[in-house]
Amino acid sequence: MSPRRLSFKYKLAMSVSAIILGLVAGVFLLIDTLMEKYVADEIERDLVGTCMSVARLMEERRARLEELAVALAGDSLIRTILIDKGIDRVTRDDILDSEILPSYSQLKLLAVLYMDGSIRAISTKAEALAPMLIGHPAVSRSLEGRPTLGFIRHEGSFLQIAVIPVRIGVYVREVIGAVAVGMSWSVQDLQSIRELSHAEIAFFDTTGVLLSTGPPFAPLPGDKDSAISWSHLAALPSDWPSLLPAGPERFIVVKIATHDEISPAYTVARSLDQQMKFLNRIRRWLLQLGAGGVFVGCLVSFILALGISRPIHILQAALRRVTQGDFKQPAVISSQDEFSELAAAFNRMQDGLIEREKMRRALLMAEEVQRNLLPAGPPQVRHLDVAGASIYCEAIGGDYYDYLDGPDGAGGALRVVVGDVCGHGTAAALLMATVRALLRSRSLQAGAIERVVSDVNRELTRDVKDSGRFMTLFILEIDPGARQLRWVRAGHEPAIVYRPDQDRFEELTGPGLAIGVDADHVYRPQVKSVRDGEVFVLATDGVWEARSPSGAMYGKARVFDLIRRHAAMPAEGILQAVFTDLKGFQQAGEFEDDATLVVVKVDLAG
């Protein structure tokens, strides 16, 4: 069972729907990509601003620390703590806590250090920082006489510190120690920036995160995958936005590297997916709009397809009727468009087909009539074997051959006539039928073949004068009893005679004008004797002038060779051999001209 074919209207509707769907999907994808890129660019610009805010705050704190440290380095109590060796450690610490530190409440760290780096005094709330302060690079450089900045990790956060050398002397100021002050960073400090920038912030060093506002730098309770891994953070390039996953979310992260000993590096991040929530709403709206558009587009395309397919079905049905031979019912399309014009053209074509069908039937009838005008079979004449056939290049043609009876019947002699009307087709067939009727009528009356041809020529010339039509003719009369051969050539190709005993060819030539040209032309007969075994071949030029697909001409030499090789065969065998070879030479191509061949073999001993 053959698969059911999809009708044109459904194919068209599906095609249009697919185009609409593709356009909607393409527009949706383009808008989605552009909007996501726009959001990402906006986030990156905001993160740059956040980085600048963090850097500005860090710089302000460093400047403030340095200012405080300088002020403390010149404080008399600080100098007393360093110089007076009679004051014990408890008293020194108490001086810092009760006398100095109350004036600097923002300080988390206040310490006084000897030249050897040991702590001379330290505030009570910073005692836990003493081990980290001793040997800190900032302290070492300060004791060398250089004010130095740095930071210390402490209690899940870090302190920014400033260490200033303490000098004595007027001209040569000798370094006798250093003052270290520090201010801590807290989550509240970062939150103040976060509230302005809506970005997450984290400080870190080589060991990990020091302080952060939370996810994505710190995991949510019970969800360790909600934070960006430390390996990813450490591998980030500096000062370049990167996209990193933290659980189900994606974050755009910018890492700012600083001098490790002065301040910790920091990163800022912002959730791309959080910012895309509004975009997701737009996506859903676009999706709903696109689905509605596709539905409406499919509906419209189906309606359009119906409008297009209906005229096509009408034309298809009309074509089906025409192929079945029904030319009566026209194709009716009422729409005022190209389909109505196509239907009008189809109806005009159908009218033309009606006329052509009438002509075709007339030609079939003419073909049948002409076929009946040619001999139904060869005549039965003693001592002669006869075969003849015509091949027309169209349904009907102008080639003619016949076997004529004399005024006294057969009488033992055979009259063979072959003619070729100029041109081919209907006009040639009509002229051929006229000549046949004249020849048959005149041949039954008394008179030799030359008189027959002369009389027919005179009558035909009267009929075709001024038309330019004419006909070549060759009439051959063989009397095997009298062993005599007579012929008249009226502008036709000479007949061929082959003598097998001598393997020699001869042509029966002679003067003579084509009939239908000159009414007063007198035709003269040619006479010779007949020999046993001779083969006579009468043909039209459509045989040897036939061409192959490459343009090569068949030629008489090929006909001579076929006659020679098949001379021992009956006349019908020779005729079929020539036509079979001729068709093979043309390689199933169509004949360009009518081709006629008559073969007569003489067998006087038979």
NUTI-480596 format. One record per residue (C-alpha): x, y, z. Coordinates in steps of 0.02 Angstrom, whole numbers, plus 50000, padded with zeros to 5 digits. Layout:
<drenros>
XYZ/...
</drenros>
This chain:
<drenros>
500005000050000/500745016649947/500965029750085/499645043250095/500265059150014/500115075550107/499035087750009/499755104049947/498745115150065/499475106150216/501235106950145/501045125550111/500295128750284/501695118850366/503015128050265/502335145250310/502145139850492/503935133650494/504535150250424/503525159850555/504165148450693/505945150550632/505765169450626/505005170150800/506345158750869/507705168950784/507015185450850/506785178051023/508565171251024/509255187850961/508305197951092/508795185651228/510635186351179/510655205351166/509755207651330/510885195451422/512405204151349/511695221051398/511385215051577/513135207551586/513915223751524/512915233851651/513485222151791/515295223851736/515165242751738/514375242251911/515745230751974/517075242751913/516215256352015/516155244752166/518015241352151/518335259952148/517275262152306/518235248452398/519905255652343/519375273152396/518825267052568/520445257352593/521455272552544/520475283652663/520805271452805/522655270252764/522785289152762/521855290352929/522955276953008/524535285352949/523915301953018/523515294153187/525155284853193/526145300653158/525205309853295/525515295853419/527355294753371/527555312653433/526535309953591/527535312853753/526765297953840/527325286553699/529085293253714/529015290953905/528505272753883/529995269953768/531305279753867/530835277354051/531495260454095/530825261354272/529035258954216/528475240854222/527465232054084/525815232854176/525975251654201/526465254254021/524955244553959/523835253954079/524495270654013/523995265153836/522265259253890/521825273454007/522795288553949/523035287053761/521775274953684/520195283853745/520645298053628/520745285753482/519225274853503/519215269553319/520855260153343/520795241453365/522665240453393/523885251653483/525635245353523/527345252553562/528865242553506/530705242553552/532075243353424/532305224553436/530515222053382/529855216853551/528275224553618/528535238153750/526695240753778/525065235253696/523235239153722/522255225953814/521025222353674/522475219353554/523505207453662/522985192853553/523795201553404/525505202753489/526205186553414/525715191953237/526405209553263/528125203653318/529155200353163/527865207853045/528735215152890/527925232052920/528705232753095/530425228053032/530415241452897/529755254553019/531165251053143/532335254352998/531625271952993/530255270252860/528405272852894/527555256852836/525795250452800/525165232652811/523775221152869/523505207152995/522245192952985/521205192353144/519595183653202/518835180453031/519305197752974/520865208352957/521625224553021/522435237952919/523985243753014/525195258353005/526885257553092/527815274153117/529595275453187/529835285853348/531365297253342/532305308153469/533645321253447/533725338053365/534985336453222/535235317753211/533545310353245/533835293053316/532505279553300/532135272853473/530605262353431/528975262253336/527115264953360/525895252653278/524065256953256/522705246853171/520895248153118/519865232753086/518735228952938/517055221452977/515595214352880/514665230652917/515995240352824/515735229352671/513845229852690/513865248852676/514695247152506/513555232652458/511995242852494/512585255852370/513235244452233/512195228452260/513815218752238/514585205252348/516345209152414/517725198052484/519505201152542/520755186952531/522585182552542/523575167452488/522775156652622/520965160252579/519545172452607/519815184752752/518155193652753/516615193352642/514805198852634/514275180752612/513805170552458/514545167652334/516155169152435/515475159752585/514305144752575/512535145052634/512145134352788/512035116152734/512525119952554/514395119652528/514175120552339/513365137852350/515065146552357/516375149152223/517825137252255/519445144952318/520415136852174/519335146152049/519565162652140/521435160452153/521565156551967/520595171851911/521535184751807/521695201751888/520635216551833/519635206351708/517795201351724/517495182551732/515935171751742/515985158651881/514655146551944/514135145952127/512855132252149/511405135152029/511875153452001/513145161951890/514155176651952/515175189751861/516765191951965/518135205051959/519745201852054/520865216352109/522635211352158/523625222452279/525335222152361/525235207152476/526115215752623/525145232252617/523345226552597/522415210752550/521745207652375/519875208452353/518525202952233/516815209652192/515425199152119/513645200852063/512395187452018/512005187151834/510505175951861/509765187351994/509905201951875/509145191051739/507525188251837/506745203151753/507415196651587/506645179751624/504965188151646/505235196451478/505725179451408/504105171651469/503135186251397/504045184451231/503755165751234/501905168251262/501865181651129/502855170451011/501715155451044/500215166351008/501045173150853/501455155650792/499655150150822/498955165150731/500255162950594/499805144650573/497965149050566/498265162850438/499435151750337/498125137950334/496795150150273/498005156650141/498445138850093/496605135150067/496455150449957/497955144749854/497625126049852/495795127249799/496205134649627/497615122249609/496415107849645/495225114749514/496625115449386/497225098249440/495485090949414/495375099549244/497045092349192/496495075149249/494945076549140/495995082048991/497175067149012/495625056049006/495075064248844/493705075448913/493935092748836/492165099248863/492185105849042/493195121849068/494165126349227/493175139749320/494115150649447/493225166349504/494675174849596/495395189949509/497225184949521/498555174849434/497565158749457/496105165749357/497325170549219/498075153149228/496325145549214/495945156649063/497575151148981/497135132949022/495415134848942/496205142348785/497415127848782/495955115848802/495085123648652/496685121448554/496765103248612/495015100548547/495545106548376/497125096248385/496145080948436/495035083348284/496585085148177/497375069848257/495845059448219/495815066048042/497645061348024/497315044048094/495945041947966/497075048647829/498455036847886/497255022347877/496665027947705/498435029947641/498925013147712/497505005747610/498125014947455/499765005347463/499814987347404/499174975147535/500444962347475/501604958047331/500844952247165/500994934147114/501934934246948/502794918846880/504694919546881/504664935346990/504864937347179/504254954447236/504274963947403/503944982147444/503694993747595/503635012147644/504125020547807/503425037947835/504275050947943/502545057447991/500855048948006/500605051247819/501835055347681/502205057847499/503155041847455/502225029847342/502455012747269/501225001647177/501014986847061/499984991646909/498894980946799/498994983246610/497494985046492/497454966146470/497684961546653/499294953946717/499754946146550/501344938946625/502164956246641/502374966546801/502284985346810/503124992446966/503045010847003/503955020847140/503675039447168/504195053247286/503185069247308/504195084547354/504025087547542/503055076447660/501535076847770/499715080147723/500005090047563/501205076847497/499985062947542/498575071347447/499655073447293/500235055447307/498415049547314/498015059947160/499475052447061/499005034947117/497225037247053/497835044446886/499105030446863/497905016446902/496555023846791/497735027046644/498645010546659/497045000946627/496905009446459/497885004846303/499605011946288/501405008646335/502135014646500/502895030146420/501155035246358/500465031846533/501755043246614/501525056946483/499635057146504/499735057046694/501005071246689/499865081646580/498365079346696/499385082146854/500195097946788/498485105546760/498035101846942/499625108247026/500095122646912/500775137947003/500855127947167/502665122647147/502195104547185/502905090147083/503285071647098/504745060947039/504275044046967/505075028046909/504015015046819/504744998146778/503924984946669/504654967346677/504074953746555/504954937746611/504134927946469/504854939446336/506404942246443/506194960646415/506364975646531/505644992846494/505675008046607/505325026646611/506245038146729/505355054446773/506655063646875/506775049347003/508295040447072/508895026946950/508395009246991/509794997247046/510154980846957/511264967647037/511934952546940/512534939847069/513424929046939/514524943646892/514454952447062/514084968346967/512924982946999/512104993446865/510915008346873/509415010346761/509605028346707/508785038446570/508125055946533/506515062246604/505775077046699/504785075546861/502915074946829/501885090346869/503175102546799/502915103046609/501255097046536/501995095046361/503515085046409/503675068846311/504395053846405/505475040846317/505625022546369/507245013046400/507334994646350/508494980146390/508424961546412/508114952446575/509344939246642/509014925446764/509494929346945/509494948146927/508934958447076/508054974947043/507934987847182/506865003547168/506965016147310/506695034147360/508105045347417/507485044147598/508425027547608/510215032447565/510055050447623/509555045147800/510755051647934/511405044948099/511345055248260/513135060848224/512605067548052/513385053747943/512415049047785/511855031047755/512385031047571/512115019747420/513725010047450/512965002747609/511384997847513/512464989447379/513404979547511/511774973647594/511064968147424/512664958647385/512714949747555/510864945047552/510614941947366/510264923547396/508804927647510/507014930547450/506504948147401/505664950647570/507274945447659/508304958147561/507024971847597/507004967947786/508894967247791/509024984847719/507684992247833/508394983647989/510134990147952/509425007447914/508515008348082/510075002448173/511105015748083/509915029148146/510015022048324/508145023048357/508115040948292/506645047448192/506665047248003/506905064547929/506125059347762/504975045747696/505875029947642/505195017447513/505995001547445/505404988747317/506424973047279/506114961747126/507074945447100/507054936546933/506984917446934/506724911746756/507044893646804/505694893846937/
</drenros>
